[in-house]
Each structure stands twice: as structure tokens, then as C-alpha cells.
Amino acid sequence: MNFKQWVVELFKDERGSTSIKPVIALMGALFLCITMMVNSFTHGDIKPSDTLVDAVMIITAIGMGADTLDKFSFKKKTEEIKIEE
């Protein structure tokens, strides 16, 4: 498996299709990192609203958490199905 295939696999859900949750989490994390980096080089007058930054952080955390829960919950369901058969 090369790096490109590994990155593509990160964004897939348990069914093998692309999931929006990790995409949103990655975009939110990138926006937060870029905002903090740009904010460190600009004056205090030009900065984003604290509530906006908090909202993006919450959306990013929920996206990451939901994707993690989906990955762990599906494996348990497949194990239960295999045991029943």
C-alpha cells in the first residue's frame, strides 16, 4: 500500500465509500491551523472572532469523534454476525 492509497483509505467508512465526517474534520483542523498561523503574524486588530474559532473547533472534534465511533462500532457488529452464523 502506497501513501496515496493510505490517505484515500482514511476517508472511507466501514462500507468502503467515502465518508464526509473525516473530510469535515480534516478541513476544520486545517482551517484552525491556518488561522492560528496567520493570526500569529498579524496585528491584534485583524483576528477572527473567538466564538467562530470555538465553533470550528467543536465541529472538528465532533467529526473526529463520530468517525472514530463508527469505525469501532462496525467491527463489533461484524464479529457478532460471524459468531451467529
PyMOL Python script that loads the backbone (N, CA, C, O; Angstrom):
from pymol import cmd

cmd.read_pdbstr("""\
ATOM      1  N   MET A   1       0.860  -1.172   0.000  1.00  0.00           N
ATOM      2  CA  MET A   1       0.000   0.000   0.000  1.00  0.00           C
ATOM      3  C   MET A   1       0.906   1.235   0.000  1.00  0.00           C
ATOM      4  O   MET A   1       1.770   1.389   0.863  1.00  0.00           O
ATOM      5  N   ASN A   2       0.691   2.100  -0.976  1.00  0.00           N
ATOM      6  CA  ASN A   2       1.477   3.325  -1.017  1.00  0.00           C
ATOM      7  C   ASN A   2       0.775   4.443  -0.248  1.00  0.00           C
ATOM      8  O   ASN A   2      -0.325   4.253   0.270  1.00  0.00           O
ATOM      9  N   PHE A   3       1.416   5.606  -0.178  1.00  0.00           N
ATOM     10  CA  PHE A   3       0.902   6.713   0.627  1.00  0.00           C
ATOM     11  C   PHE A   3      -0.450   7.203   0.120  1.00  0.00           C
ATOM     12  O   PHE A   3      -1.331   7.520   0.919  1.00  0.00           O
ATOM     13  N   LYS A   4      -0.623   7.270  -1.192  1.00  0.00           N
ATOM     14  CA  LYS A   4      -1.884   7.752  -1.758  1.00  0.00           C
ATOM     15  C   LYS A   4      -3.041   6.830  -1.382  1.00  0.00           C
ATOM     16  O   LYS A   4      -4.111   7.307  -1.006  1.00  0.00           O
ATOM     17  N   GLN A   5      -2.842   5.549  -1.478  1.00  0.00           N
ATOM     18  CA  GLN A   5      -3.888   4.592  -1.110  1.00  0.00           C
ATOM     19  C   GLN A   5      -4.206   4.678   0.375  1.00  0.00           C
ATOM     20  O   GLN A   5      -5.365   4.552   0.771  1.00  0.00           O
ATOM     21  N   TRP A   6      -3.179   4.892   1.206  1.00  0.00           N
ATOM     22  CA  TRP A   6      -3.388   5.013   2.641  1.00  0.00           C
ATOM     23  C   TRP A   6      -4.231   6.230   2.978  1.00  0.00           C
ATOM     24  O   TRP A   6      -5.121   6.159   3.826  1.00  0.00           O
ATOM     25  N   VAL A   7      -3.951   7.361   2.310  1.00  0.00           N
ATOM     26  CA  VAL A   7      -4.714   8.583   2.549  1.00  0.00           C
ATOM     27  C   VAL A   7      -6.162   8.392   2.103  1.00  0.00           C
ATOM     28  O   VAL A   7      -7.080   8.831   2.795  1.00  0.00           O
ATOM     29  N   VAL A   8      -6.378   7.755   0.978  1.00  0.00           N
ATOM     30  CA  VAL A   8      -7.736   7.514   0.490  1.00  0.00           C
ATOM     31  C   VAL A   8      -8.492   6.607   1.460  1.00  0.00           C
ATOM     32  O   VAL A   8      -9.682   6.815   1.693  1.00  0.00           O
ATOM     33  N   GLU A   9      -7.822   5.612   2.024  1.00  0.00           N
ATOM     34  CA  GLU A   9      -8.458   4.709   2.989  1.00  0.00           C
ATOM     35  C   GLU A   9      -8.867   5.438   4.275  1.00  0.00           C
ATOM     36  O   GLU A   9      -9.825   5.033   4.933  1.00  0.00           O
ATOM     37  N   LEU A  10      -8.156   6.497   4.632  1.00  0.00           N
ATOM     38  CA  LEU A  10      -8.509   7.263   5.829  1.00  0.00           C
ATOM     39  C   LEU A  10      -9.895   7.884   5.721  1.00  0.00           C
ATOM     40  O   LEU A  10     -10.581   8.053   6.729  1.00  0.00           O
ATOM     41  N   PHE A  11     -10.306   8.221   4.513  1.00  0.00           N
ATOM     42  CA  PHE A  11     -11.570   8.912   4.314  1.00  0.00           C
ATOM     43  C   PHE A  11     -12.723   7.979   3.964  1.00  0.00           C
ATOM     44  O   PHE A  11     -13.806   8.444   3.607  1.00  0.00           O
ATOM     45  N   LYS A  12     -12.510   6.685   4.061  1.00  0.00           N
ATOM     46  CA  LYS A  12     -13.572   5.731   3.769  1.00  0.00           C
ATOM     47  C   LYS A  12     -14.241   5.268   5.049  1.00  0.00           C
ATOM     48  O   LYS A  12     -13.608   5.197   6.102  1.00  0.00           O
ATOM     49  N   ASP A  13     -15.526   4.955   4.951  1.00  0.00           N
ATOM     50  CA  ASP A  13     -16.247   4.448   6.117  1.00  0.00           C
ATOM     51  C   ASP A  13     -16.203   2.921   6.110  1.00  0.00           C
ATOM     52  O   ASP A  13     -15.489   2.310   5.315  1.00  0.00           O
ATOM     53  N   GLU A  14     -16.978   2.320   7.006  1.00  0.00           N
ATOM     54  CA  GLU A  14     -16.944   0.877   7.150  1.00  0.00           C
ATOM     55  C   GLU A  14     -17.468   0.120   5.932  1.00  0.00           C
ATOM     56  O   GLU A  14     -17.154  -1.058   5.761  1.00  0.00           O
ATOM     57  N   ARG A  15     -18.254   0.770   5.089  1.00  0.00           N
ATOM     58  CA  ARG A  15     -18.782   0.137   3.882  1.00  0.00           C
ATOM     59  C   ARG A  15     -17.847   0.294   2.688  1.00  0.00           C
ATOM     60  O   ARG A  15     -18.075  -0.311   1.640  1.00  0.00           O
ATOM     61  N   GLY A  16     -16.788   1.108   2.837  1.00  0.00           N
ATOM     62  CA  GLY A  16     -15.832   1.299   1.752  1.00  0.00           C
ATOM     63  C   GLY A  16     -16.097   2.529   0.912  1.00  0.00           C
ATOM     64  O   GLY A  16     -15.347   2.799  -0.026  1.00  0.00           O
ATOM     65  N   SER A  17     -17.144   3.284   1.219  1.00  0.00           N
ATOM     66  CA  SER A  17     -17.416   4.507   0.464  1.00  0.00           C
ATOM     67  C   SER A  17     -16.845   5.705   1.227  1.00  0.00           C
ATOM     68  O   SER A  17     -16.607   5.635   2.432  1.00  0.00           O
ATOM     69  N   THR A  18     -16.632   6.791   0.507  1.00  0.00           N
ATOM     70  CA  THR A  18     -16.067   7.981   1.128  1.00  0.00           C
ATOM     71  C   THR A  18     -17.054   8.577   2.114  1.00  0.00           C
ATOM     72  O   THR A  18     -18.226   8.780   1.796  1.00  0.00           O
ATOM     73  N   SER A  19     -16.566   8.855   3.316  1.00  0.00           N
ATOM     74  CA  SER A  19     -17.394   9.406   4.384  1.00  0.00           C
ATOM     75  C   SER A  19     -17.117  10.898   4.522  1.00  0.00           C
ATOM     76  O   SER A  19     -15.979  11.335   4.355  1.00  0.00           O
ATOM     77  N   ILE A  20     -18.135  11.671   4.823  1.00  0.00           N
ATOM     78  CA  ILE A  20     -17.991  13.113   4.928  1.00  0.00           C
ATOM     79  C   ILE A  20     -17.410  13.527   6.282  1.00  0.00           C
ATOM     80  O   ILE A  20     -16.823  14.604   6.392  1.00  0.00           O
ATOM     81  N   LYS A  21     -17.564  12.689   7.313  1.00  0.00           N
ATOM     82  CA  LYS A  21     -17.094  13.065   8.658  1.00  0.00           C
ATOM     83  C   LYS A  21     -15.586  13.292   8.716  1.00  0.00           C
ATOM     84  O   LYS A  21     -15.168  14.326   9.236  1.00  0.00           O
ATOM     85  N   PRO A  22     -14.750  12.393   8.217  1.00  0.00           N
ATOM     86  CA  PRO A  22     -13.308  12.674   8.275  1.00  0.00           C
ATOM     87  C   PRO A  22     -12.895  13.822   7.359  1.00  0.00           C
ATOM     88  O   PRO A  22     -11.923  14.521   7.645  1.00  0.00           O
ATOM     89  N   VAL A  23     -13.619  14.021   6.270  1.00  0.00           N
ATOM     90  CA  VAL A  23     -13.311  15.141   5.372  1.00  0.00           C
ATOM     91  C   VAL A  23     -13.570  16.456   6.087  1.00  0.00           C
ATOM     92  O   VAL A  23     -12.744  17.367   6.035  1.00  0.00           O
ATOM     93  N   ILE A  24     -14.721  16.561   6.760  1.00  0.00           N
ATOM     94  CA  ILE A  24     -15.049  17.782   7.511  1.00  0.00           C
ATOM     95  C   ILE A  24     -14.058  17.988   8.643  1.00  0.00           C
ATOM     96  O   ILE A  24     -13.623  19.115   8.882  1.00  0.00           O
ATOM     97  N   ALA A  25     -13.690  16.914   9.347  1.00  0.00           N
ATOM     98  CA  ALA A  25     -12.736  17.043  10.448  1.00  0.00           C
ATOM     99  C   ALA A  25     -11.374  17.517   9.950  1.00  0.00           C
ATOM    100  O   ALA A  25     -10.745  18.364  10.584  1.00  0.00           O
ATOM    101  N   LEU A  26     -10.918  16.983   8.826  1.00  0.00           N
ATOM    102  CA  LEU A  26      -9.637  17.419   8.269  1.00  0.00           C
ATOM    103  C   LEU A  26      -9.694  18.874   7.827  1.00  0.00           C
ATOM    104  O   LEU A  26      -8.767  19.640   8.091  1.00  0.00           O
ATOM    105  N   MET A  27     -10.772  19.261   7.157  1.00  0.00           N
ATOM    106  CA  MET A  27     -10.903  20.653   6.721  1.00  0.00           C
ATOM    107  C   MET A  27     -10.950  21.594   7.922  1.00  0.00           C
ATOM    108  O   MET A  27     -10.321  22.652   7.895  1.00  0.00           O
ATOM    109  N   GLY A  28     -11.675  21.234   8.963  1.00  0.00           N
ATOM    110  CA  GLY A  28     -11.742  22.058  10.163  1.00  0.00           C
ATOM    111  C   GLY A  28     -10.392  22.194  10.830  1.00  0.00           C
ATOM    112  O   GLY A  28     -10.014  23.284  11.260  1.00  0.00           O
ATOM    113  N   ALA A  29      -9.652  21.082  10.923  1.00  0.00           N
ATOM    114  CA  ALA A  29      -8.323  21.117  11.526  1.00  0.00           C
ATOM    115  C   ALA A  29      -7.377  21.993  10.703  1.00  0.00           C
ATOM    116  O   ALA A  29      -6.588  22.757  11.259  1.00  0.00           O
ATOM    117  N   LEU A  30      -7.461  21.876   9.378  1.00  0.00           N
ATOM    118  CA  LEU A  30      -6.620  22.724   8.523  1.00  0.00           C
ATOM    119  C   LEU A  30      -6.977  24.200   8.680  1.00  0.00           C
ATOM    120  O   LEU A  30      -6.084  25.044   8.767  1.00  0.00           O
ATOM    121  N   PHE A  31      -8.264  24.521   8.717  1.00  0.00           N
ATOM    122  CA  PHE A  31      -8.678  25.912   8.901  1.00  0.00           C
ATOM    123  C   PHE A  31      -8.194  26.463  10.234  1.00  0.00           C
ATOM    124  O   PHE A  31      -7.740  27.605  10.307  1.00  0.00           O
ATOM    125  N   LEU A  32      -8.289  25.656  11.293  1.00  0.00           N
ATOM    126  CA  LEU A  32      -7.820  26.106  12.599  1.00  0.00           C
ATOM    127  C   LEU A  32      -6.313  26.346  12.600  1.00  0.00           C
ATOM    128  O   LEU A  32      -5.842  27.352  13.130  1.00  0.00           O
ATOM    129  N   CYS A  33      -5.565  25.430  12.012  1.00  0.00           N
ATOM    130  CA  CYS A  33      -4.106  25.585  11.962  1.00  0.00           C
ATOM    131  C   CYS A  33      -3.702  26.802  11.131  1.00  0.00           C
ATOM    132  O   CYS A  33      -2.819  27.563  11.528  1.00  0.00           O
ATOM    133  N   ILE A  34      -4.340  26.983   9.992  1.00  0.00           N
ATOM    134  CA  ILE A  34      -4.025  28.131   9.141  1.00  0.00           C
ATOM    135  C   ILE A  34      -4.397  29.425   9.834  1.00  0.00           C
ATOM    136  O   ILE A  34      -3.652  30.402   9.764  1.00  0.00           O
ATOM    137  N   THR A  35      -5.547  29.446  10.506  1.00  0.00           N
ATOM    138  CA  THR A  35      -5.978  30.649  11.223  1.00  0.00           C
ATOM    139  C   THR A  35      -4.993  31.003  12.326  1.00  0.00           C
ATOM    140  O   THR A  35      -4.636  32.170  12.484  1.00  0.00           O
ATOM    141  N   MET A  36      -4.550  30.012  13.089  1.00  0.00           N
ATOM    142  CA  MET A  36      -3.593  30.292  14.164  1.00  0.00           C
ATOM    143  C   MET A  36      -2.260  30.776  13.611  1.00  0.00           C
ATOM    144  O   MET A  36      -1.637  31.671  14.181  1.00  0.00           O
ATOM    145  N   MET A  37      -1.818  30.183  12.496  1.00  0.00           N
ATOM    146  CA  MET A  37      -0.544  30.591  11.914  1.00  0.00           C
ATOM    147  C   MET A  37      -0.617  32.010  11.361  1.00  0.00           C
ATOM    148  O   MET A  37       0.284  32.816  11.598  1.00  0.00           O
ATOM    149  N   VAL A  38      -1.676  32.317  10.631  1.00  0.00           N
ATOM    150  CA  VAL A  38      -1.832  33.665  10.079  1.00  0.00           C
ATOM    151  C   VAL A  38      -2.024  34.674  11.201  1.00  0.00           C
ATOM    152  O   VAL A  38      -1.509  35.790  11.132  1.00  0.00           O
ATOM    153  N   ASN A  39      -2.757  34.290  12.224  1.00  0.00           N
ATOM    154  CA  ASN A  39      -3.025  35.179  13.352  1.00  0.00           C
ATOM    155  C   ASN A  39      -1.741  35.530  14.119  1.00  0.00           C
ATOM    156  O   ASN A  39      -1.644  36.606  14.710  1.00  0.00           O
ATOM    157  N   SER A  40      -0.775  34.635  14.106  1.00  0.00           N
ATOM    158  CA  SER A  40       0.470  34.914  14.822  1.00  0.00           C
ATOM    159  C   SER A  40       1.337  35.946  14.103  1.00  0.00           C
ATOM    160  O   SER A  40       2.211  36.557  14.720  1.00  0.00           O
ATOM    161  N   PHE A  41       1.103  36.146  12.805  1.00  0.00           N
ATOM    162  CA  PHE A  41       1.894  37.110  12.048  1.00  0.00           C
ATOM    163  C   PHE A  41       1.175  38.431  11.803  1.00  0.00           C
ATOM    164  O   PHE A  41       1.757  39.336  11.205  1.00  0.00           O
ATOM    165  N   THR A  42      -0.062  38.566  12.245  1.00  0.00           N
ATOM    166  CA  THR A  42      -0.826  39.794  12.016  1.00  0.00           C
ATOM    167  C   THR A  42      -1.034  40.539  13.328  1.00  0.00           C
ATOM    168  O   THR A  42      -0.754  40.017  14.407  1.00  0.00           O
ATOM    169  N   HIS A  43      -1.523  41.755  13.217  1.00  0.00           N
ATOM    170  CA  HIS A  43      -1.804  42.568  14.391  1.00  0.00           C
ATOM    171  C   HIS A  43      -3.038  42.046  15.110  1.00  0.00           C
ATOM    172  O   HIS A  43      -3.808  41.264  14.553  1.00  0.00           O
ATOM    173  N   GLY A  44      -3.218  42.480  16.338  1.00  0.00           N
ATOM    174  CA  GLY A  44      -4.366  42.067  17.134  1.00  0.00           C
ATOM    175  C   GLY A  44      -5.680  42.612  16.614  1.00  0.00           C
ATOM    176  O   GLY A  44      -6.747  42.102  16.957  1.00  0.00           O
ATOM    177  N   ASP A  45      -5.609  43.660  15.774  1.00  0.00           N
ATOM    178  CA  ASP A  45      -6.834  44.233  15.223  1.00  0.00           C
ATOM    179  C   ASP A  45      -7.493  43.309  14.206  1.00  0.00           C
ATOM    180  O   ASP A  45      -8.715  43.304  14.055  1.00  0.00           O
ATOM    181  N   ILE A  46      -6.680  42.540  13.521  1.00  0.00           N
ATOM    182  CA  ILE A  46      -7.203  41.637  12.482  1.00  0.00           C
ATOM    183  C   ILE A  46      -7.146  40.215  13.035  1.00  0.00           C
ATOM    184  O   ILE A  46      -6.126  39.536  12.915  1.00  0.00           O
ATOM    185  N   LYS A  47      -8.213  39.783  13.624  1.00  0.00           N
ATOM    186  CA  LYS A  47      -8.270  38.411  14.129  1.00  0.00           C
ATOM    187  C   LYS A  47      -9.699  37.906  14.051  1.00  0.00           C
ATOM    188  O   LYS A  47     -10.642  38.695  14.102  1.00  0.00           O
ATOM    189  N   PRO A  48      -9.866  36.589  13.928  1.00  0.00           N
ATOM    190  CA  PRO A  48     -11.224  36.045  13.855  1.00  0.00           C
ATOM    191  C   PRO A  48     -11.909  36.107  15.216  1.00  0.00           C
ATOM    192  O   PRO A  48     -11.259  36.217  16.255  1.00  0.00           O
ATOM    193  N   SER A  49     -13.179  36.036  15.183  1.00  0.00           N
ATOM    194  CA  SER A  49     -13.978  36.036  16.399  1.00  0.00           C
ATOM    195  C   SER A  49     -13.684  34.786  17.221  1.00  0.00           C
ATOM    196  O   SER A  49     -13.505  33.699  16.671  1.00  0.00           O
ATOM    197  N   ASP A  50     -13.638  34.948  18.531  1.00  0.00           N
ATOM    198  CA  ASP A  50     -13.385  33.797  19.407  1.00  0.00           C
ATOM    199  C   ASP A  50     -14.490  32.747  19.293  1.00  0.00           C
ATOM    200  O   ASP A  50     -14.219  31.546  19.332  1.00  0.00           O
ATOM    201  N   THR A  51     -15.719  33.198  19.154  1.00  0.00           N
ATOM    202  CA  THR A  51     -16.827  32.235  19.038  1.00  0.00           C
ATOM    203  C   THR A  51     -16.761  31.474  17.721  1.00  0.00           C
ATOM    204  O   THR A  51     -17.147  30.306  17.665  1.00  0.00           O
ATOM    205  N   LEU A  52     -16.280  32.116  16.665  1.00  0.00           N
ATOM    206  CA  LEU A  52     -16.138  31.427  15.379  1.00  0.00           C
ATOM    207  C   LEU A  52     -15.064  30.344  15.469  1.00  0.00           C
ATOM    208  O   LEU A  52     -15.249  29.235  14.966  1.00  0.00           O
ATOM    209  N   VAL A  53     -13.960  30.665  16.100  1.00  0.00           N
ATOM    210  CA  VAL A  53     -12.895  29.673  16.269  1.00  0.00           C
ATOM    211  C   VAL A  53     -13.384  28.512  17.140  1.00  0.00           C
ATOM    212  O   VAL A  53     -13.092  27.352  16.848  1.00  0.00           O
ATOM    213  N   ASP A  54     -14.120  28.818  18.198  1.00  0.00           N
ATOM    214  CA  ASP A  54     -14.665  27.763  19.058  1.00  0.00           C
ATOM    215  C   ASP A  54     -15.655  26.879  18.303  1.00  0.00           C
ATOM    216  O   ASP A  54     -15.671  25.663  18.495  1.00  0.00           O
ATOM    217  N   ALA A  55     -16.472  27.478  17.455  1.00  0.00           N
ATOM    218  CA  ALA A  55     -17.448  26.707  16.681  1.00  0.00           C
ATOM    219  C   ALA A  55     -16.753  25.752  15.715  1.00  0.00           C
ATOM    220  O   ALA A  55     -17.159  24.597  15.586  1.00  0.00           O
ATOM    221  N   VAL A  56     -15.715  26.224  15.041  1.00  0.00           N
ATOM    222  CA  VAL A  56     -14.975  25.346  14.119  1.00  0.00           C
ATOM    223  C   VAL A  56     -14.293  24.227  14.899  1.00  0.00           C
ATOM    224  O   VAL A  56     -14.239  23.088  14.435  1.00  0.00           O
ATOM    225  N   MET A  57     -13.775  24.548  16.079  1.00  0.00           N
ATOM    226  CA  MET A  57     -13.129  23.538  16.909  1.00  0.00           C
ATOM    227  C   MET A  57     -14.129  22.468  17.353  1.00  0.00           C
ATOM    228  O   MET A  57     -13.803  21.281  17.356  1.00  0.00           O
ATOM    229  N   ILE A  58     -15.325  22.874  17.720  1.00  0.00           N
ATOM    230  CA  ILE A  58     -16.348  21.914  18.145  1.00  0.00           C
ATOM    231  C   ILE A  58     -16.780  21.022  16.982  1.00  0.00           C
ATOM    232  O   ILE A  58     -16.914  19.809  17.146  1.00  0.00           O
ATOM    233  N   ILE A  59     -16.997  21.613  15.821  1.00  0.00           N
ATOM    234  CA  ILE A  59     -17.383  20.831  14.645  1.00  0.00           C
ATOM    235  C   ILE A  59     -16.293  19.831  14.283  1.00  0.00           C
ATOM    236  O   ILE A  59     -16.586  18.686  13.939  1.00  0.00           O
ATOM    237  N   THR A  60     -15.043  20.258  14.359  1.00  0.00           N
ATOM    238  CA  THR A  60     -13.918  19.373  14.059  1.00  0.00           C
ATOM    239  C   THR A  60     -13.848  18.223  15.066  1.00  0.00           C
ATOM    240  O   THR A  60     -13.657  17.071  14.677  1.00  0.00           O
ATOM    241  N   ALA A  61     -14.000  18.524  16.336  1.00  0.00           N
ATOM    242  CA  ALA A  61     -13.945  17.480  17.367  1.00  0.00           C
ATOM    243  C   ALA A  61     -15.087  16.487  17.206  1.00  0.00           C
ATOM    244  O   ALA A  61     -14.885  15.284  17.366  1.00  0.00           O
ATOM    245  N   ILE A  62     -16.276  16.972  16.895  1.00  0.00           N
ATOM    246  CA  ILE A  62     -17.414  16.069  16.690  1.00  0.00           C
ATOM    247  C   ILE A  62     -17.190  15.187  15.470  1.00  0.00           C
ATOM    248  O   ILE A  62     -17.502  13.997  15.502  1.00  0.00           O
ATOM    249  N   GLY A  63     -16.649  15.759  14.390  1.00  0.00           N
ATOM    250  CA  GLY A  63     -16.358  14.964  13.196  1.00  0.00           C
ATOM    251  C   GLY A  63     -15.352  13.871  13.467  1.00  0.00           C
ATOM    252  O   GLY A  63     -15.524  12.736  13.021  1.00  0.00           O
ATOM    253  N   MET A  64     -14.303  14.205  14.196  1.00  0.00           N
ATOM    254  CA  MET A  64     -13.288  13.193  14.519  1.00  0.00           C
ATOM    255  C   MET A  64     -13.852  12.122  15.455  1.00  0.00           C
ATOM    256  O   MET A  64     -13.602  10.932  15.263  1.00  0.00           O
ATOM    257  N   GLY A  65     -14.606  12.544  16.459  1.00  0.00           N
ATOM    258  CA  GLY A  65     -15.177  11.591  17.400  1.00  0.00           C
ATOM    259  C   GLY A  65     -16.197  10.674  16.762  1.00  0.00           C
ATOM    260  O   GLY A  65     -16.213   9.474  17.036  1.00  0.00           O
ATOM    261  N   ALA A  66     -17.049  11.227  15.913  1.00  0.00           N
ATOM    262  CA  ALA A  66     -18.072  10.411  15.249  1.00  0.00           C
ATOM    263  C   ALA A  66     -17.441   9.396  14.304  1.00  0.00           C
ATOM    264  O   ALA A  66     -17.904   8.259  14.209  1.00  0.00           O
ATOM    265  N   ASP A  67     -16.397   9.800  13.615  1.00  0.00           N
ATOM    266  CA  ASP A  67     -15.726   8.874  12.705  1.00  0.00           C
ATOM    267  C   ASP A  67     -15.054   7.755  13.485  1.00  0.00           C
ATOM    268  O   ASP A  67     -15.081   6.601  13.058  1.00  0.00           O
ATOM    269  N   THR A  68     -14.458   8.079  14.609  1.00  0.00           N
ATOM    270  CA  THR A  68     -13.821   7.058  15.441  1.00  0.00           C
ATOM    271  C   THR A  68     -14.853   6.080  15.990  1.00  0.00           C
ATOM    272  O   THR A  68     -14.623   4.871  15.986  1.00  0.00           O
ATOM    273  N   LEU A  69     -15.969   6.584  16.453  1.00  0.00           N
ATOM    274  CA  LEU A  69     -17.025   5.708  16.967  1.00  0.00           C
ATOM    275  C   LEU A  69     -17.561   4.783  15.880  1.00  0.00           C
ATOM    276  O   LEU A  69     -17.820   3.608  16.137  1.00  0.00           O
ATOM    277  N   ASP A  70     -17.727   5.307  14.670  1.00  0.00           N
ATOM    278  CA  ASP A  70     -18.218   4.475  13.568  1.00  0.00           C
ATOM    279  C   ASP A  70     -17.259   3.341  13.258  1.00  0.00           C
ATOM    280  O   ASP A  70     -17.686   2.212  13.018  1.00  0.00           O
ATOM    281  N   LYS A  71     -15.979   3.632  13.261  1.00  0.00           N
ATOM    282  CA  LYS A  71     -15.009   2.588  12.927  1.00  0.00           C
ATOM    283  C   LYS A  71     -15.001   1.481  13.968  1.00  0.00           C
ATOM    284  O   LYS A  71     -14.893   0.309  13.609  1.00  0.00           O
ATOM    285  N   PHE A  72     -15.112   1.821  15.256  1.00  0.00           N
ATOM    286  CA  PHE A  72     -15.098   0.809  16.298  1.00  0.00           C
ATOM    287  C   PHE A  72     -16.428   0.078  16.410  1.00  0.00           C
ATOM    288  O   PHE A  72     -16.442  -1.120  16.694  1.00  0.00           O
ATOM    289  N   SER A  73     -17.536   0.758  16.196  1.00  0.00           N
ATOM    290  CA  SER A  73     -18.832   0.116  16.352  1.00  0.00           C
ATOM    291  C   SER A  73     -19.109  -0.876  15.234  1.00  0.00           C
ATOM    292  O   SER A  73     -19.766  -1.889  15.477  1.00  0.00           O
ATOM    293  N   PHE A  74     -18.640  -0.629  14.032  1.00  0.00           N
ATOM    294  CA  PHE A  74     -18.904  -1.549  12.928  1.00  0.00           C
ATOM    295  C   PHE A  74     -18.150  -2.860  13.110  1.00  0.00           C
ATOM    296  O   PHE A  74     -18.684  -3.921  12.787  1.00  0.00           O
ATOM    297  N   LYS A  75     -16.940  -2.812  13.611  1.00  0.00           N
ATOM    298  CA  LYS A  75     -16.176  -4.040  13.801  1.00  0.00           C
ATOM    299  C   LYS A  75     -16.866  -4.968  14.792  1.00  0.00           C
ATOM    300  O   LYS A  75     -16.831  -6.187  14.622  1.00  0.00           O
ATOM    301  N   LYS A  76     -17.476  -4.425  15.796  1.00  0.00           N
ATOM    302  CA  LYS A  76     -18.188  -5.252  16.765  1.00  0.00           C
ATOM    303  C   LYS A  76     -19.403  -5.907  16.128  1.00  0.00           C
ATOM    304  O   LYS A  76     -19.714  -7.058  16.435  1.00  0.00           O
ATOM    305  N   LYS A  77     -20.092  -5.197  15.249  1.00  0.00           N
ATOM    306  CA  LYS A  77     -21.264  -5.761  14.588  1.00  0.00           C
ATOM    307  C   LYS A  77     -20.867  -6.910  13.672  1.00  0.00           C
ATOM    308  O   LYS A  77     -21.573  -7.917  13.623  1.00  0.00           O
ATOM    309  N   THR A  78     -19.746  -6.789  12.937  1.00  0.00           N
ATOM    310  CA  THR A  78     -19.341  -7.868  12.046  1.00  0.00           C
ATOM    311  C   THR A  78     -18.909  -9.089  12.843  1.00  0.00           C
ATOM    312  O   THR A  78     -19.147 -10.218  12.415  1.00  0.00           O
ATOM    313  N   GLU A  79     -18.278  -8.882  13.993  1.00  0.00           N
ATOM    314  CA  GLU A  79     -17.895 -10.018  14.811  1.00  0.00           C
ATOM    315  C   GLU A  79     -19.126 -10.743  15.333  1.00  0.00           C
ATOM    316  O   GLU A  79     -19.132 -11.972  15.396  1.00  0.00           O
ATOM    317  N   GLU A  80     -20.171 -10.006  15.711  1.00  0.00           N
ATOM    318  CA  GLU A  80     -21.405 -10.624  16.198  1.00  0.00           C
ATOM    319  C   GLU A  80     -22.079 -11.419  15.088  1.00  0.00           C
ATOM    320  O   GLU A  80     -22.609 -12.501  15.342  1.00  0.00           O
ATOM    321  N   ILE A  81     -22.068 -10.910  13.876  1.00  0.00           N
ATOM    322  CA  ILE A  81     -22.691 -11.605  12.753  1.00  0.00           C
ATOM    323  C   ILE A  81     -21.949 -12.897  12.469  1.00  0.00           C
ATOM    324  O   ILE A  81     -22.574 -13.926  12.215  1.00  0.00           O
ATOM    325  N   LYS A  82     -20.621 -12.858  12.508  1.00  0.00           N
ATOM    326  CA  LYS A  82     -19.835 -14.066  12.240  1.00  0.00           C
ATOM    327  C   LYS A  82     -20.064 -15.133  13.306  1.00  0.00           C
ATOM    328  O   LYS A  82     -20.094 -16.327  13.005  1.00  0.00           O
ATOM    329  N   ILE A  83     -20.223 -14.703  14.527  1.00  0.00           N
ATOM    330  CA  ILE A  83     -20.462 -15.659  15.621  1.00  0.00           C
ATOM    331  C   ILE A  83     -21.814 -16.340  15.478  1.00  0.00           C
ATOM    332  O   ILE A  83     -21.943 -17.534  15.746  1.00  0.00           O
ATOM    333  N   GLU A  84     -22.825 -15.580  15.056  1.00  0.00           N
ATOM    334  CA  GLU A  84     -24.176 -16.134  14.907  1.00  0.00           C
ATOM    335  C   GLU A  84     -24.262 -17.124  13.761  1.00  0.00           C
ATOM    336  O   GLU A  84     -25.059 -18.060  13.820  1.00  0.00           O
ATOM    337  N   GLU A  85     -23.463 -16.942  12.723  1.00  0.00           N
ATOM    338  CA  GLU A  85     -23.529 -17.841  11.568  1.00  0.00           C
ATOM    339  C   GLU A  85     -22.846 -19.128  11.914  1.00  0.00           C
ATOM    340  O   GLU A  85     -22.782 -20.035  11.084  1.00  0.00           O
TER     341      GLU A  85
END
""", "prot")
cmd.dss("prot")
cmd.show_as("cartoon", "prot")
cmd.util.cbc("prot")
cmd.orient("prot")
